[in-house]
Amino acid sequence: MWSWAGTLGARVPRAAAVAPRSHTLRLAHTWQAHHRLPRPHPPAPERLKPLSPTYYTAKPSFMDTLHMIDQLTREVKRELEKACVLAPNAPPPAASGKPMTWMSRDRLGSRLGLTLRASQHRSVTSRLSLLHRYKKVAADAFLGTSSFAAGASTHQRDLVHQIMEVLDSYADMRSTDDSASSFVHTGTPSRGLIDERGVAYARGRRKVSHARVWLVRAQPSRLGEMLINNAPLHQYFSRTAHREIVTWPLRLSGMLGMYNIFAIVRGGGASGQAGALAHGVANALVAALGTAEGENATNIQLHVQHLLAQDGVLIRDPRMVERKKPGLAKARKAYTWVKR
């Protein structure tokens, strides 16, 4: 296309005549758009960062405690390996001496400011026990009179002192005197304990049931009774099979009716509770016979312990309920297969 433009009437292309105007409009629009842009805001103030990486977990204080104990354990293990006291990747030192008693779950929970479950309390105490085993080796190597202690560095000595302070802060000082006065001999509740009054105590477990059992010698002129959750045996267990399971350790050892038995059982069903009671009764019976007086008391205790051990009632039955599988009706039961 051609157009007449200019004063001399020269023919120029229409594109050339319109181009300056479109260029001017484009510059005008660009200038207006540039001045219409919002001005940048000043930078926002920096956010406060949490003091611990575990801030976003459910229980930060609990996770910080586990992390602190694990870090001390790794550090003391590394220092013992560098000093050639322990071999690289060696298993933890064996426990020796009297076991350390740690603060209860309630006291530890109040210290951390939260409510702890039993499994969480065990997680802390098991780590503390492992650190205590490394502390004994590190104290002998870095603070003792051995050849390793002469060449120990300041960091190694400070590390041992730090571990001692941590362990002392979590130790239960109140239980040291009580445990020495209340029990005649050392042991574990699952294996049976005897208090100063001569009462045998043991714990029993089966599936998800747990029982606490106390045995007291009955008078010679009367038969021993059994109370379970403050109810007689025949009232608590209606089935004969369950009653026979509970009294089986006494019948096997020939001690039926010679002891008064008091038990508290929780969790699970009737079968699991009966097995837990049998486990607790067997261990409490062995502990009670261990303190009996007489000429053949030791032989009787060893004979009964051998009988119960051969039967397997002294050890907890490890069998548990099999879990349900995805796609199945129960643990092994499958749905009816339909072709179409």
C-alpha positions in Angstrom: 0.0 0.0 0.0 1.2 3.5 -0.9 0.1 6.8 0.7 0.7 10.5 0.1 2.7 12.0 3.0 4.8 15.1 3.5 4.6 18.5 1.9 6.2 17.6 -1.3 3.6 15.0 -2.1 6.1 12.2 -2.3 4.8 8.6 -2.2 6.0 6.7 0.8 4.9 3.2 2.0 2.1 3.2 4.6 4.2 1.1 7.0 6.9 3.7 7.0 4.3 6.5 7.7 2.7 4.6 10.6 5.9 3.3 12.2 6.9 6.4 14.1 3.5 6.8 15.6 3.3 3.1 16.8 6.8 3.4 18.2 5.8 6.5 20.1 2.7 4.8 21.5 4.8 1.8 22.5 7.2 4.0 24.4 4.3 5.8 26.1 2.7 2.6 27.2 6.0 1.3 28.5 6.6 4.5 30.5 3.2 4.3 32.0 3.5 0.6 32.8 6.9 1.2 34.4 5.5 3.9 36.7 2.4 1.9 37.6 4.5 -1.0 39.0 4.2 -1.4 42.8 7.1 -0.2 44.8 9.0 -3.0 46.6 8.2 -3.4 50.2 10.9 -3.3 52.9 12.3 -6.7 53.8 10.3 -8.5 56.5 12.0 -9.0 59.9 13.8 -12.3 60.4 11.7 -15.0 62.1 12.7 -16.4 65.4 14.3 -19.8 64.9 13.6 -22.6 67.4 16.4 -23.4 69.8 16.4 -27.2 69.1 15.9 -29.2 65.8 13.3 -31.3 67.7 11.0 -28.3 68.1 8.6 -29.7 65.5 8.4 -33.1 67.0 5.5 -34.2 69.3 7.7 -34.2 72.4 10.8 -32.0 72.0 12.2 -32.4 75.5 11.9 -36.2 75.3 13.7 -36.3 71.9 16.4 -33.9 73.2 17.0 -36.3 76.1 17.4 -39.3 73.8 19.7 -37.3 71.5 21.9 -36.1 74.3 22.4 -39.6 75.8 23.1 -41.1 72.4 25.6 -38.4 71.6 27.5 -39.0 74.9 27.5 -42.7 74.2 28.9 -42.3 70.7 31.5 -39.8 71.9 32.8 -41.9 74.9 32.9 -45.0 72.6 34.9 -43.1 70.1 37.4 -41.9 72.7 37.8 -45.5 74.1 38.5 -46.8 70.6 41.0 -44.0 69.9 42.8 -44.9 73.2 42.8 -48.6 72.2 40.8 -49.5 75.3 38.1 -51.0 73.1 38.5 -52.7 69.8 36.8 -50.9 66.8 33.1 -51.8 66.5 33.3 -53.9 69.7 30.1 -54.8 71.5 29.2 -52.8 74.6 31.0 -53.7 77.8 29.4 -56.3 80.0 27.4 -55.1 83.0 29.1 -55.7 86.3 28.3 -54.9 89.9 24.9 -53.7 91.2 22.6 -52.4 88.5 21.9 -48.7 88.5 18.3 -47.7 89.5 16.9 -44.8 87.5 14.1 -42.4 88.4 10.5 -43.5 88.0 8.4 -42.7 85.0 6.3 -40.1 86.9 9.4 -38.2 88.1 11.1 -38.3 84.7 7.9 -37.1 83.1 7.6 -34.2 85.5 11.2 -33.3 84.9 10.6 -33.3 81.1 7.2 -31.6 81.5 5.1 -34.2 79.8 3.4 -37.6 80.3 5.6 -40.5 79.4 4.4 -43.9 78.3 6.1 -47.1 79.7 7.9 -47.7 76.4 9.2 -44.1 76.3 10.5 -44.5 79.9 12.2 -47.8 78.9 13.9 -46.0 76.0 15.5 -43.5 78.3 16.5 -45.9 81.0 17.9 -48.5 78.6 20.1 -45.8 77.0 21.2 -44.6 80.5 22.1 -48.2 81.5 24.2 -48.5 78.3 26.0 -45.2 79.0 26.6 -46.4 82.6 28.4 -49.4 81.3 30.7 -47.3 79.1 31.2 -44.9 82.0 32.8 -47.6 84.2 35.3 -48.5 81.5 36.0 -44.8 80.7 36.5 -44.0 84.4 39.0 -46.8 84.9 40.9 -45.8 81.7 40.9 -42.0 82.0 40.6 -41.3 85.7 42.2 -44.4 87.3 45.7 -45.4 88.0 46.3 -47.4 84.8 48.8 -46.6 82.1 46.0 -45.2 79.9 45.0 -42.6 82.6 48.5 -41.2 82.6 48.2 -40.2 79.0 44.6 -39.2 79.0 43.8 -35.8 77.6 41.8 -33.0 79.2 38.9 -33.6 76.9 38.7 -37.3 77.9 38.6 -36.4 81.6 36.0 -33.7 81.1 33.9 -36.2 79.1 33.9 -38.7 81.9 33.0 -36.0 84.5 30.1 -34.9 82.2 28.8 -38.4 81.9 28.9 -38.8 85.7 26.9 -35.6 86.1 24.3 -36.8 83.6 23.9 -40.2 85.2 23.7 -38.8 88.7 21.0 -36.4 87.6 18.8 -39.3 86.3 19.6 -41.7 89.1 17.0 -42.5 91.8 18.8 -41.9 95.0 15.8 -42.9 97.2 15.7 -46.5 96.0 19.3 -47.4 97.1 18.5 -47.7 100.8 15.0 -49.0 100.3 16.1 -51.8 98.0 18.8 -52.9 100.4 16.4 -53.1 103.4 13.2 -54.5 101.7 14.7 -57.5 99.9 16.8 -60.3 101.4 18.6 -61.2 98.2 19.0 -59.6 94.9 17.0 -60.7 91.9 14.5 -59.6 89.4 10.7 -59.4 89.8 10.3 -61.9 86.9 12.5 -64.4 88.8 11.1 -63.8 92.2 11.9 -61.6 95.2 11.6 -62.1 99.0 10.9 -59.1 101.2 11.8 -58.7 104.9 8.5 -60.2 106.0 9.2 -63.4 104.0 6.6 -62.8 101.3 7.5 -64.0 97.9 6.7 -61.8 94.9 7.0 -62.4 91.2 5.6 -61.1 87.9 4.2 -63.2 85.1 3.4 -62.5 81.5 1.5 -64.2 78.7 0.5 -62.7 75.4 -0.6 -59.1 76.4 -1.6 -60.1 80.0 0.6 -59.3 83.0 0.2 -60.5 86.6 1.7 -59.8 90.0 1.7 -62.6 92.4 2.4 -62.8 96.2 3.0 -66.1 98.1 2.6 -66.5 101.8 3.2 -69.8 103.6 -0.2 -71.1 104.9 -0.8 -72.4 108.4 -0.2 -76.2 108.7 -3.8 -76.7 109.9 -5.4 -74.9 107.0 -5.4 -75.2 103.2 -4.0 -72.3 101.3 -6.4 -70.0 99.3 -6.0 -68.2 96.1 -7.4 -64.7 95.5 -7.3 -63.2 92.0 -8.3 -59.5 91.8 -9.9 -60.0 95.2 -12.0 -62.9 94.0 -11.6 -66.6 94.6 -10.1 -68.8 91.9 -13.4 -70.6 91.1 -15.2 -67.3 90.7 -12.7 -65.5 88.6 -12.2 -68.4 86.1 -15.4 -70.2 85.2 -13.7 -72.8 83.0 -11.9 -75.7 84.5 -9.1 -75.6 81.9 -8.1 -72.1 83.0 -8.1 -73.1 86.7 -5.9 -76.0 86.0 -3.5 -73.8 84.1 -3.1 -71.5 87.1 -2.6 -74.3 89.6 -0.4 -76.4 87.4 3.0 -75.2 89.0 1.6 -76.1 92.4 0.3 -79.5 91.4 3.5 -80.3 89.5 5.7 -79.5 92.5 3.3 -81.1 95.0 2.8 -77.7 96.8 -0.9 -77.4 96.2 -2.6 -76.0 99.3 0.6 -75.1 101.1 0.6 -71.4 100.2 -1.8 -68.5 100.3 -1.7 -66.8 96.9 -2.7 -63.2 96.1 -2.6 -62.0 92.5 -3.5 -58.9 90.5 -3.8 -59.6 86.7 -4.5 -57.1 84.0 -5.0 -57.2 80.2 -5.8 -59.8 77.7 -8.4 -62.6 77.9 -9.0 -65.5 80.2 -6.4 -67.8 78.5 -3.7 -65.1 78.6 -4.4 -64.2 82.2 -4.3 -67.8 83.3 -0.9 -68.2 81.6 0.4 -65.0 83.2 -0.7 -66.2 86.6 1.0 -69.6 86.1 4.2 -67.9 85.1 4.2 -65.7 88.2 3.2 -68.5 90.6 6.0 -70.7 89.4 8.7 -68.0 89.9 7.3 -66.9 93.2 7.3 -70.5 94.4 10.9 -71.0 93.5 11.8 -67.8 95.4 9.8 -68.9 98.4 11.5 -72.3 98.6 14.9 -70.6 98.4 14.4 -69.1 101.8 12.8 -72.2 103.5 14.5 -73.7 106.5 15.2 -77.3 107.1 17.6 -80.1 106.4 16.5 -80.8 102.9 15.3 -77.3 102.0 18.0 -76.7 99.5 17.5 -80.1 97.8 13.7 -79.5 97.6 14.2 -76.0 96.1 16.6 -77.4 93.5 14.3 -80.3 92.7 11.2 -78.1 92.3 13.1 -75.6 90.2 14.4 -78.4 87.9 10.8 -79.8 87.5 9.4 -76.4 86.6 12.2 -75.6 84.3 11.8 -78.8 82.5 8.1 -78.1 82.1 8.9 -74.6 80.8 6.6 -72.7 83.1 9.5 -70.7 84.6 10.0 -68.9 81.2 7.5 -66.7 79.6 5.7 -68.2 76.6 6.9 -66.0 73.7 4.0 -66.9 71.4 1.8 -63.9 70.5 -1.4 -63.4 68.5 -0.5 -63.5 64.8 -1.2 -60.3 63.0 -3.9 -59.8 60.4 -2.6 -59.7 56.8 -3.8 -57.2 54.2 -6.3 -58.8 51.9 -7.2 -61.6 54.3 -10.2 -61.8 56.6 -8.0 -62.7 59.6 -4.5 -63.8 60.2 -4.7 -66.7 57.7 -8.4 -66.9 56.8 -9.1 -65.8 53.2 -12.2 -64.5 51.6 -14.1 -66.8 49.3 -12.7 -66.7 45.8 -15.3 -65.8 43.2 -14.4 -66.5 39.6 -16.8 -63.8 38.1 
